[in-house]
Amino acid sequence: MATKEQQDIDPFTATESLRAALAGVGIVLPSLNVDAASPQLRLVELGRVRSDVAARLAAALQRGGRG
């Protein structure tokens, strides 16, 4: 179950923060957006990515996001 703090995070702010963080390690998720179909859930849609982008994202996470 989500905590109150988690529920208070604005999905638009979260999306832009994620977009900036990904850009910082050279990753672009073209379909990254707020899910407008379920605003009460505050979902962020990550969308589809090519396999090379998914591999780069995994590598960035494994490095702890360091270049």
KASUL-V258102 format. One record per pair of residues at least 12 apart in sequence whose ideal C-beta (glycine too) atoms are under 8 Angstrom apart, sorted by sequence separation. I is the first residue (numbers start at 1). J is the second residue. D is the distance in whole Angstrom. If there is no record, write none. Layout:
I & J & D
I & J & D
This chain:
32 & 44 & 7
33 & 45 & 5
19 & 32 & 6
32 & 45 & 7
18 & 32 & 7
31 & 45 & 7
32 & 46 & 6
33 & 47 & 7
31 & 46 & 7
32 & 47 & 6
31 & 47 & 2
15 & 32 & 6
29 & 46 & 6
30 & 47 & 7
31 & 48 & 6
15 & 33 & 7
29 & 47 & 6
31 & 49 & 8
15 & 34 & 5
30 & 49 & 8
29 & 49 & 6
12 & 34 & 6
11 & 34 & 5
11 & 35 & 8
29 & 53 & 7
28 & 53 & 8
18 & 44 & 7
27 & 53 & 6
11 & 39 & 8
14 & 42 & 8
15 & 44 & 5
27 & 56 & 6
14 & 44 & 6
26 & 56 & 7
27 & 57 & 6
11 & 42 & 4
25 & 56 & 8
10 & 42 & 8
11 & 43 & 7
9 & 42 & 7
11 & 44 & 5
27 & 60 & 6
7 & 42 & 7
22 & 57 & 7
25 & 60 & 5
22 & 60 & 8
25 & 65 & 6
24 & 65 & 8
25 & 67 & 6
21 & 65 & 7
